[in-house]
Amino acid sequence: MNQTAHPPAAAASDWRSQCRARRIDPAEVEMVASRYVAYRDYMQPRGGGLPLAGWFRFYCQEKASESGDQTGGVVSECSATGEAVGQAVLGDPRAFLEILRLQIETVHST
């Protein structure tokens, strides 16, 4: 048996535990991960596209430009669209990218 391999539940709890430790909403990580995975899956047969770090840098720039106060949170952090999460992607992008990378590697690996 391979001692270094994580079972799926352990891997999922690892990135989730990092979210808790850094006060990042796991739902926000999942939302951003799904967007990157959709981009990656679309671009792969068309020649590649950006690696995660490059895509994430662009994603952060887009999020920051959408509103003058994206980092201020929202009322009750509730939205039918899922866009009104705490925006940790802008508040702590370095930590968010680390967790995002781990989430994609464990949940969306190809």
C-alpha positions as CSV (number, residue, x, y, z in Angstrom):
1,M,0.0,0.0,0.0
2,N,1.3,3.5,-0.9
3,Q,1.9,5.4,2.3
4,T,2.0,8.8,0.6
5,A,-1.3,8.7,-1.2
6,H,-4.2,10.4,0.5
7,P,-7.6,8.8,0.3
8,P,-10.1,11.3,-1.3
9,A,-11.8,12.2,2.1
10,A,-8.4,12.9,3.7
11,A,-7.3,15.1,0.8
12,A,-10.6,17.0,0.8
13,S,-10.3,17.6,4.6
14,D,-6.7,18.8,4.2
15,W,-7.6,21.8,1.9
16,R,-10.7,22.4,4.0
17,S,-8.7,22.5,7.2
18,Q,-6.4,25.0,5.6
19,C,-9.4,27.1,4.7
20,R,-10.6,27.0,8.3
21,A,-7.1,27.9,9.6
22,R,-6.8,30.9,7.2
23,R,-10.5,31.9,7.5
24,I,-11.2,31.3,3.8
25,D,-14.6,30.1,2.8
26,P,-14.3,26.7,1.2
27,A,-17.3,27.6,-1.0
28,E,-15.3,30.4,-2.5
29,V,-12.3,28.1,-3.2
30,E,-14.7,25.6,-4.9
31,M,-16.3,28.3,-7.0
32,V,-12.9,29.7,-8.2
33,A,-11.6,26.1,-8.8
34,S,-14.6,25.2,-10.9
35,R,-13.9,28.3,-13.1
36,Y,-10.3,27.4,-13.5
37,V,-11.1,23.8,-14.3
38,A,-13.6,24.9,-16.9
39,Y,-11.0,27.2,-18.5
40,R,-8.3,24.5,-18.4
41,D,-10.6,21.9,-19.9
42,Y,-11.7,24.2,-22.7
43,M,-8.1,25.4,-23.5
44,Q,-6.3,22.0,-23.3
45,P,-7.4,20.8,-26.8
46,R,-6.8,24.3,-28.2
47,G,-3.2,24.6,-27.3
48,G,-3.0,25.0,-23.5
49,G,-3.8,28.3,-22.0
50,L,-2.4,29.8,-18.9
51,P,-1.1,27.8,-16.0
52,L,-3.0,28.2,-12.7
53,A,-0.8,31.0,-11.3
54,G,-1.1,33.1,-14.4
55,W,-4.8,32.5,-14.7
56,F,-5.3,33.3,-11.0
57,R,-3.3,36.6,-11.4
58,F,-5.7,37.6,-14.2
59,Y,-8.7,36.4,-12.2
60,C,-7.7,38.6,-9.2
61,Q,-7.3,41.6,-11.5
62,E,-10.8,41.0,-12.9
63,K,-12.4,40.6,-9.5
64,A,-10.7,43.8,-8.2
65,S,-11.9,45.8,-11.2
66,E,-15.5,44.7,-10.9
67,S,-16.3,47.1,-8.0
68,G,-14.5,49.7,-6.0
69,D,-15.3,47.9,-2.8
70,Q,-15.0,44.2,-3.5
71,T,-13.0,43.5,-0.3
72,G,-15.7,45.0,2.0
73,G,-17.9,41.9,2.1
74,V,-21.6,41.8,1.6
75,V,-24.7,42.0,3.7
76,S,-25.2,38.7,5.5
77,E,-22.8,37.1,2.9
78,C,-25.7,35.7,1.1
79,S,-26.4,35.8,-2.6
80,A,-28.4,33.6,-5.0
81,T,-25.6,33.9,-7.5
82,G,-22.8,32.7,-5.3
83,E,-20.8,35.8,-6.0
84,A,-21.3,37.4,-2.7
85,V,-18.8,35.4,-0.7
86,G,-16.2,37.0,1.6
87,Q,-13.8,37.6,-1.3
88,A,-10.7,36.1,0.3
89,V,-9.4,35.8,-3.2
90,L,-8.7,39.6,-2.9
91,G,-8.0,39.8,0.8
92,D,-5.2,37.2,0.9
93,P,-4.5,36.1,-2.7
94,R,-1.2,34.2,-1.8
95,A,-2.9,32.0,0.8
96,F,-5.9,31.6,-1.5
97,L,-3.8,30.4,-4.4
98,E,-2.0,27.8,-2.2
99,I,-5.3,26.4,-1.1
100,L,-6.8,26.6,-4.6
101,R,-3.8,24.7,-6.0
102,L,-4.2,22.0,-3.3
103,Q,-8.0,21.8,-3.9
104,I,-7.5,21.4,-7.7
105,E,-4.8,18.8,-7.3
106,T,-6.9,16.7,-4.9
107,V,-10.4,17.1,-6.3
108,H,-9.9,18.0,-10.0
109,S,-6.7,16.2,-11.0
110,T,-6.6,14.9,-14.6
